[in-house]
Amino acid sequence: MINFDFKGKVVAITGGRRGIGRALVQAFARCGASVAVMAKSEEDGGVLESLGDHAARCRYYAVDMLDREQRASLMEQVVLDFGTIDILINNAGLQETASVFDYGLARWDADLELMLTSIFDLSIQAARIMRDRDGGKIINVASISSFQGARNIVGYSTAKHGLVGLTKCLANELAGHGINVNAVAPGIVDTDMAVGIFSDPVRAKELSGRVPAGRFATTNDVVQPVLFLASEGSCFIHGHVLLVDGGWMGR
């Protein structure tokens, strides 16, 4: 039986201020974990307050994942504050839209730094700590854009393609150290990132019609698979990318 009791576990979640990340913070806190919440903004956006009594076990870190100096030793700081790190969830992301003719190298560099390089950086930081303890879990948030081309999000889609490869490579090297590296790949989720879709009823109807489940995902649809990958129920799962897309990629 899968146990979603994370009492005594320390979870670090990037991009934990909004959207999927915020829902993950709330879910792990409710399940008893201590949570290191990381996001770019200096203010936590009320995420700690939303945790109620669970907030006492949690802490907010204002970190710009584009800044390598700010990322340096970040996982060591979590250990100093919490005593250990058991689970790292690489969720931070951003989707800028522009034609490939207008994208520009600066935007390209930023997208790859945020959604690929920073994930490699934090994962290795965490893996060094987990390797010397009792193992751990690293979970990356990929996307259906990891598997198909798309218009106007060339940097995002390319980074997410790379994230699948990174997940598999890390799994190959870290499985022997008791570290599970896996990913979830959501479809369109009802969050701020998809506001361009939800603000256009015609486009939203067209896209939802392509989802066999007949609707877009909620944050809870993504939270539950992540809890599974973070649990002992996934102890023999390595290098897997779990689609959470309502059947989109099965068409």
MARTORSE-177409 format. One record per atom (N, C-alpha, C): residue in one letter; y, z, x. Coordinates in steps of 0.05 Angstrom, whole numbers, padded with zeros to 5 digits, always signed. Layout:
N
AYZX
...
# end
This chain:
251
M-00024+00000+00017
M+00000+00000+00000
M+00025+00000+00018
I+00044-00017+00011
I+00069-00019+00027
I+00086+00005+00021
N+00096+00018+00042
N+00113+00041+00040
N+00142+00034+00048
F+00160+00036+00029
F+00188+00031+00035
F+00203+00057+00040
D+00190+00076+00051
D+00202+00102+00058
D+00210+00099+00088
F+00236+00099+00093
F+00246+00095+00120
F+00259+00121+00131
K+00251+00144+00120
K+00262+00169+00130
K+00256+00172+00160
G+00276+00180+00175
G+00273+00183+00204
G+00277+00158+00220
K+00280+00135+00206
K+00284+00110+00220
K+00314+00104+00223
V+00321+00090+00245
V+00349+00082+00250
V+00350+00052+00248
V+00368+00042+00231
V+00370+00014+00226
V+00398+00005+00233
A+00401-00016+00249
A+00427-00028+00255
A+00429-00054+00240
I+00451-00058+00226
I+00455-00082+00209
I+00482-00094+00215
T+00481-00119+00225
T+00507-00133+00231
T+00516-00147+00205
G+00542-00150+00203
G+00553-00162+00178
G+00547-00145+00154
G+00549-00118+00158
G+00540-00100+00137
G+00562-00092+00118
R+00585-00104+00119
R+00607-00097+00102
R+00607-00111+00075
R+00596-00135+00074
R+00598-00151+00050
R+00571-00165+00044
G+00568-00175+00021
G+00546-00193+00014
G+00519-00182+00018
I+00501-00198+00030
I+00474-00190+00036
I+00473-00165+00054
G+00490-00165+00074
G+00490-00142+00092
G+00497-00116+00078
R+00516-00116+00061
R+00523-00092+00046
R+00500-00082+00029
A+00487-00102+00015
A+00464-00095-00001
A+00441-00083+00016
L+00438-00093+00040
L+00417-00083+00058
L+00424-00055+00067
V+00449-00050+00073
V+00458-00023+00081
V+00451-00003+00059
Q+00458-00010+00034
Q+00454+00008+00011
Q+00424+00012+00007
A+00408-00009+00010
A+00379-00006+00005
A+00366+00011+00025
F+00372+00007+00051
F+00359+00023+00072
F+00369+00052+00070
A+00394+00057+00063
A+00404+00084+00060
A+00389+00098+00037
R+00385+00084+00015
R+00371+00096-00008
R+00342+00102+00000
C+00331+00086+00018
C+00303+00090+00026
C+00301+00111+00049
G+00322+00124+00055
G+00321+00147+00074
G+00329+00141+00102
A+00336+00116+00109
A+00343+00110+00137
A+00371+00119+00144
S+00375+00123+00170
S+00402+00125+00181
S+00410+00097+00188
V+00435+00090+00181
V+00443+00062+00184
V+00468+00059+00201
A+00467+00043+00222
A+00490+00035+00237
A+00501+00009+00225
V+00524+00011+00212
V+00535-00012+00198
V+00555-00026+00216
M+00552-00051+00221
M+00570-00066+00239
M+00583-00090+00226
A+00609-00092+00230
A+00624-00114+00220
A+00650-00117+00235
K+00663-00140+00232
K+00687-00146+00247
K+00711-00130+00239
S+00714-00125+00213
S+00738-00112+00203
S+00741-00083+00213
E+00766-00075+00218
E+00770-00047+00226
E+00764-00028+00204
E+00766-00037+00179
E+00760-00020+00156
E+00733-00027+00145
D+00719-00007+00135
D+00691-00012+00126
D+00689-00023+00098
G+00712-00027+00084
G+00711-00040+00058
G+00698-00023+00037
G+00696+00003+00042
G+00684+00021+00022
G+00654+00023+00023
V+00642+00010+00043
V+00612+00010+00043
V+00601+00038+00047
L+00613+00054+00064
L+00602+00081+00068
L+00606+00098+00043
E+00629+00095+00030
E+00634+00110+00005
E+00614+00102-00016
S+00605+00077-00016
S+00586+00068-00036
S+00559+00080-00033
L+00554+00093-00010
L+00528+00105-00004
L+00525+00133-00015
G+00547+00144-00025
G+00546+00171-00036
G+00536+00191-00015
D+00518+00208-00023
D+00507+00229-00005
D+00493+00218+00019
H+00484+00193+00018
H+00470+00180+00040
H+00489+00174+00063
A+00515+00173+00058
A+00534+00165+00078
A+00534+00184+00102
A+00526+00208+00099
A+00525+00227+00121
A+00507+00218+00143
R+00487+00201+00137
R+00468+00192+00157
R+00476+00165+00169
C+00500+00155+00160
C+00507+00128+00168
C+00534+00128+00183
R+00539+00106+00197
R+00563+00104+00213
R+00572+00075+00214
Y+00598+00071+00214
Y+00610+00044+00214
Y+00620+00037+00242
Y+00614+00013+00252
Y+00623+00004+00278
Y+00639-00022+00273
A+00664-00022+00281
A+00681-00046+00280
A+00676-00062+00305
V+00661-00084+00303
V+00654-00100+00326
V+00657-00129+00319
D+00672-00143+00336
D+00674-00172+00333
D+00651-00185+00348
M+00632-00196+00334
M+00608-00207+00347
M+00614-00232+00364
L+00638-00242+00361
L+00646-00265+00378
L+00654-00255+00406
D+00659-00229+00409
D+00670-00218+00434
D+00647-00206+00450
R+00640-00218+00472
R+00618-00209+00488
R+00622-00181+00499
E+00647-00174+00505
E+00653-00148+00516
E+00648-00126+00494
Q+00656-00132+00470
Q+00652-00113+00448
Q+00622-00110+00442
R+00606-00131+00446
R+00578-00130+00441
R+00563-00115+00463
A+00574-00115+00487
A+00560-00104+00510
A+00552-00075+00505
S+00527-00068+00509
S+00517-00041+00507
S+00519-00030+00479
L+00522-00047+00459
L+00525-00038+00431
L+00500-00023+00422
M+00476-00033+00429
M+00452-00019+00420
M+00449+00007+00435
E+00458+00009+00459
E+00457+00034+00474
E+00475+00055+00460
Q+00498+00045+00449
Q+00516+00063+00435
Q+00503+00074+00410
V+00488+00057+00396
V+00473+00066+00373
V+00453+00088+00380
V+00440+00084+00403
V+00421+00105+00412
V+00435+00131+00418
L+00459+00129+00431
L+00474+00153+00437
L+00482+00167+00411
D+00489+00152+00390
D+00498+00164+00365
D+00475+00174+00347
F+00453+00159+00348
F+00431+00165+00329
F+00405+00175+00342
G+00403+00171+00368
G+00379+00180+00383
G+00359+00159+00388
T+00360+00137+00373
T+00341+00115+00376
T+00350+00091+00360
I+00335+00069+00361
I+00338+00047+00343
I+00311+00036+00337
D+00304+00034+00311
D+00278+00025+00303
D+00278-00003+00292
I+00300-00011+00279
I+00302-00036+00265
I+00329-00049+00270
L+00330-00074+00278
L+00355-00089+00281
L+00354-00112+00261
I+00375-00114+00245
I+00377-00137+00226
I+00402-00153+00234
N+00397-00177+00243
N+00418-00195+00251
N+00427-00212+00227
N+00448-00202+00214
N+00456-00214+00189
N+00483-00228+00190
A+00500-00220+00209
A+00528-00230+00210
A+00528-00260+00211
G+00546-00272+00195
G+00548-00301+00195
G+00573-00309+00180
L+00580-00334+00184
L+00604-00346+00172
L+00599-00375+00168
Q+00609-00385+00145
Q+00605-00414+00139
Q+00632-00427+00136
E+00641-00441+00156
E+00666-00457+00155
E+00658-00485+00147
T+00674-00497+00129
T+00668-00524+00120
T+00689-00543+00130
A+00679-00565+00141
A+00696-00587+00150
A+00679-00611+00157
S+00690-00634+00155
S+00677-00659+00164
S+00672-00657+00194
V+00651-00670+00203
V+00645-00670+00231
V+00669-00681+00247
F+00685-00698+00235
F+00708-00709+00249
F+00730-00689+00253
D+00730-00668+00236
D+00751-00648+00237
D+00741-00621+00247
Y+00715-00619+00253
Y+00704-00592+00260
Y+00716-00581+00285
G+00715-00596+00306
G+00727-00587+00331
G+00709-00570+00348
L+00712-00572+00374
L+00695-00557+00392
L+00699-00527+00391
A+00724-00518+00385
A+00729-00489+00384
A+00713-00477+00361
R+00712-00490+00338
R+00697-00480+00315
R+00667-00481+00321
W+00659-00503+00334
W+00631-00506+00342
W+00622-00483+00360
D+00638-00478+00381
D+00632-00456+00400
D+00630-00429+00385
A+00649-00424+00367
A+00649-00399+00353
A+00625-00396+00335
D+00617-00417+00321
D+00594-00415+00304
D+00568-00409+00319
L+00565-00423+00342
L+00541-00418+00358
L+00541-00390+00371
E+00565-00381+00379
E+00567-00355+00391
E+00560-00333+00370
L+00570-00336+00346
L+00566-00316+00325
L+00538-00316+00315
M+00527-00340+00308
M+00502-00341+00293
M+00478-00348+00310
L+00481-00349+00337
L+00459-00354+00354
L+00460-00337+00380
T+00481-00341+00395
T+00483-00326+00421
T+00485-00296+00417
S+00501-00287+00398
S+00503-00258+00393
S+00477-00246+00384
I+00462-00262+00369
I+00436-00252+00359
I+00416-00249+00383
F+00416-00269+00401
F+00400-00266+00425
F+00408-00241+00441
D+00434-00238+00444
D+00445-00215+00460
D+00436-00189+00448
L+00442-00184+00422
L+00435-00159+00410
L+00405-00155+00408
S+00390-00176+00404
S+00361-00174+00402
S+00349-00164+00429
I+00359-00175+00451
I+00349-00167+00477
I+00358-00138+00483
Q+00382-00131+00476
Q+00391-00104+00480
Q+00372-00085+00465
A+00366-00091+00440
A+00349-00074+00423
A+00321-00074+00434
A+00311-00098+00442
A+00283-00100+00452
A+00278-00083+00477
R+00298-00081+00494
R+00295-00065+00518
R+00291-00036+00511
I+00305-00027+00490
I+00302+00001+00481
I+00275+00004+00466
M+00268-00014+00448
M+00244-00013+00433
M+00219-00014+00451
R+00221-00030+00472
R+00198-00034+00490
R+00190-00008+00503
D+00210+00009+00509
D+00204+00034+00522
D+00199+00057+00503
R+00198+00051+00477
R+00192+00071+00457
R+00166+00064+00443
D+00167+00063+00417
D+00142+00057+00401
D+00144+00030+00388
G+00158+00011+00400
G+00161-00015+00388
G+00184-00015+00368
G+00185-00035+00350
G+00206-00037+00331
G+00205-00063+00316
K+00226-00067+00300
K+00228-00092+00284
K+00255-00105+00288
I+00255-00131+00292
I+00279-00147+00293
I+00277-00168+00271
I+00296-00169+00253
I+00296-00187+00230
I+00321-00203+00230
N+00318-00230+00231
N+00341-00247+00231
N+00345-00260+00203
V+00370-00263+00196
V+00376-00276+00170
V+00383-00306+00176
A+00363-00323+00170
A+00366-00352+00174
A+00377-00363+00147
S+00367-00387+00139
S+00377-00400+00116
S+00360-00425+00110
I+00362-00435+00085
I+00349-00460+00080
I+00362-00482+00097
S+00387-00477+00106
S+00400-00496+00125
S+00387-00496+00152
S+00368-00478+00157
S+00352-00479+00181
S+00332-00501+00182
F+00328-00514+00158
F+00306-00534+00156
F+00316-00561+00146
Q+00341-00563+00139
Q+00351-00589+00129
Q+00380-00593+00137
G+00387-00618+00139
G+00414-00625+00145
G+00432-00619+00121
A+00458-00618+00127
A+00477-00613+00105
A+00504-00625+00113
R+00520-00631+00094
R+00547-00641+00099
R+00567-00619+00103
N+00585-00623+00122
N+00609-00606+00125
N+00603-00578+00135
I+00579-00572+00144
I+00573-00546+00157
I+00556-00550+00182
V+00565-00568+00199
V+00548-00576+00221
V+00543-00553+00240
G+00563-00536+00246
G+00559-00514+00264
G+00540-00493+00252
Y+00545-00487+00227
Y+00528-00467+00213
Y+00499-00476+00212
S+00495-00500+00203
S+00467-00510+00200
S+00453-00513+00227
T+00468-00522+00248
T+00456-00524+00274
T+00448-00497+00285
A+00466-00477+00282
A+00460-00450+00291
A+00436-00438+00277
K+00434-00443+00251
K+00411-00433+00235
K+00385-00447+00243
H+00387-00473+00250
H+00363-00486+00260
H+00354-00472+00286
G+00373-00467+00304
G+00367-00454+00329
G+00356-00426+00325
L+00365-00412+00304
L+00356-00385+00299
L+00326-00384+00293
V+00316-00405+00280
V+00287-00406+00275
V+00272-00407+00301
G+00282-00425+00320
G+00269-00427+00346
G+00271-00401+00362
L+00294-00388+00361
L+00298-00363+00374
L+00279-00342+00364
T+00276-00341+00337
T+00258-00321+00325
T+00229-00325+00335
K+00220-00349+00337
K+00193-00355+00346
K+00190-00349+00375
C+00209-00356+00391
C+00208-00351+00420
C+00207-00321+00426
L+00225-00306+00413
L+00226-00277+00417
L+00200-00264+00408
A+00189-00274+00385
A+00164-00263+00375
A+00141-00266+00396
N+00140-00290+00409
N+00120-00295+00428
N+00121-00276+00452
E+00146-00269+00460
E+00149-00252+00484
E+00148-00222+00477
L+00155-00215+00453
L+00158-00186+00446
L+00135-00174+00430
A+00118-00191+00419
A+00096-00181+00403
A+00078-00162+00419
G+00074-00169+00444
G+00057-00152+00461
G+00069-00125+00467
H+00095-00122+00462
H+00108-00096+00466
H+00111-00080+00440
G+00097-00090+00419
G+00097-00075+00394
G+00122-00081+00378
I+00136-00103+00384
I+00161-00110+00370
I+00156-00134+00353
N+00161-00131+00327
N+00158-00153+00308
N+00185-00167+00305
V+00185-00194+00310
V+00209-00210+00306
V+00203-00230+00284
N+00218-00229+00262
N+00214-00247+00240
N+00241-00254+00228
A+00241-00271+00208
A+00266-00279+00195
A+00262-00283+00166
V+00283-00281+00151
V+00284-00290+00123
V+00303-00313+00121
A+00297-00332+00104
A+00314-00356+00101
A+00322-00358+00071
P+00344-00346+00064
P+00353-00348+00036
P+00363-00376+00028
G+00361-00381+00003
G+00374-00405-00008
G+00403-00397-00015
I+00414-00409-00035
I+00441-00402-00044
I+00441-00375-00057
V+00458-00357-00046
V+00459-00329-00056
V+00486-00324-00068
D+00487-00309-00090
D+00512-00303-00103
D+00528-00283-00087
T+00542-00292-00067
T+00559-00275-00050
T+00585-00290-00045
D+00603-00277-00030
D+00629-00289-00023
D+00626-00315-00008
M+00604-00317+00008
M+00600-00341+00025
M+00597-00366+00008
A+00587-00362-00016
A+00581-00385-00034
A+00603-00388-00055
V+00626-00376-00051
V+00647-00377-00071
V+00655-00406-00078
G+00654-00424-00058
G+00661-00452-00063
G+00643-00465-00084
I+00618-00456-00085
I+00599-00466-00105
I+00603-00453-00132
F+00606-00427-00132
F+00608-00413-00158
F+00635-00417-00172
S+00655-00426-00156
S+00681-00431-00169
S+00682-00459-00181
D+00661-00475-00177
D+00660-00502-00188
D+00636-00504-00207
P+00640-00499-00233
P+00618-00498-00253
P+00600-00523-00252
V+00612-00546-00249
V+00596-00571-00249
V+00578-00572-00225
R+00588-00565-00201
R+00572-00565-00177
R+00551-00543-00178
A+00558-00520-00189
A+00540-00498-00191
A+00516-00505-00209
K+00522-00518-00231
K+00501-00526-00249
K+00482-00547-00237
E+00494-00566-00222
E+00479-00586-00209
E+00460-00574-00188
L+00470-00556-00171
L+00454-00544-00150
L+00433-00525-00162
S+00440-00509-00182
S+00420-00491-00193
S+00397-00507-00207
G+00404-00531-00216
G+00383-00548-00228
G+00362-00557-00208
R+00369-00556-00182
R+00350-00564-00161
R+00332-00540-00153
V+00338-00517-00163
V+00321-00493-00156
V+00299-00490-00176
P+00274-00492-00168
P+00252-00490-00188
P+00253-00464-00204
A+00263-00443-00192
A+00265-00417-00207
A+00287-00418-00228
G+00304-00438-00227
G+00324-00442-00247
G+00349-00425-00244
R+00352-00412-00221
R+00376-00396-00216
R+00381-00393-00186
F+00404-00383-00179
F+00410-00376-00151
F+00400-00348-00145
A+00398-00341-00120
A+00388-00315-00112
A+00410-00294-00116
T+00401-00270-00121
T+00419-00246-00119
T+00414-00233-00092
T+00431-00215-00084
T+00427-00201-00059
T+00401-00185-00060
N+00394-00175-00083
N+00369-00159-00085
N+00345-00177-00080
D+00346-00202-00087
D+00324-00220-00081
D+00319-00222-00051
V+00340-00219-00035
V+00337-00221-00006
V+00330-00194+00006
V+00340-00172-00006
V+00336-00145+00004
V+00306-00138+00004
Q+00292-00144-00018
Q+00264-00136-00020
Q+00246-00148+00002
P+00248-00174+00008
P+00232-00185+00030
P+00240-00173+00058
V+00265-00166+00061
V+00274-00154+00087
V+00261-00126+00089
L+00261-00111+00067
L+00248-00085+00068
L+00219-00088+00075
F+00206-00108+00065
F+00178-00113+00072
F+00175-00118+00102
L+00191-00136+00113
L+00189-00143+00141
L+00196-00119+00159
A+00211-00100+00149
A+00219-00077+00164
A+00198-00055+00161
S+00179-00058+00143
S+00160-00037+00137
S+00134-00040+00154
E+00117-00020+00152
E+00091-00022+00166
E+00073-00043+00154
G+00080-00052+00130
G+00064-00073+00117
G+00065-00100+00132
S+00084-00103+00150
S+00086-00128+00164
S+00078-00126+00193
C+00062-00105+00200
C+00056-00099+00228
C+00042-00122+00242
F+00028-00140+00228
F+00014-00162+00241
F+00028-00189+00236
I+00053-00188+00229
I+00068-00212+00223
I+00089-00216+00246
H+00086-00238+00260
H+00104-00243+00283
H+00113-00272+00282
G+00139-00277+00286
G+00149-00304+00288
G+00149-00319+00261
H+00149-00305+00239
H+00148-00318+00213
H+00177-00320+00201
V+00182-00342+00188
V+00207-00346+00173
V+00200-00347+00144
L+00208-00327+00129
L+00201-00324+00101
L+00223-00336+00083
L+00217-00357+00070
L+00236-00370+00052
L+00240-00353+00027
V+00265-00349+00020
V+00273-00334-00004
V+00292-00352-00019
D+00281-00373-00031
D+00298-00395-00040
D+00292-00404-00068
G+00276-00389-00083
G+00269-00397-00110
G+00253-00423-00112
G+00241-00431-00089
G+00225-00455-00089
G+00240-00480-00079
W+00265-00477-00071
W+00282-00500-00063
W+00268-00517-00042
M+00257-00505-00021
M+00245-00520+00001
M+00217-00531-00006
G+00206-00522-00029
G+00180-00531-00038
G+00181-00557-00053
R+00205-00567-00059
R+00208-00591-00074
R+00204-00616-00057
# end
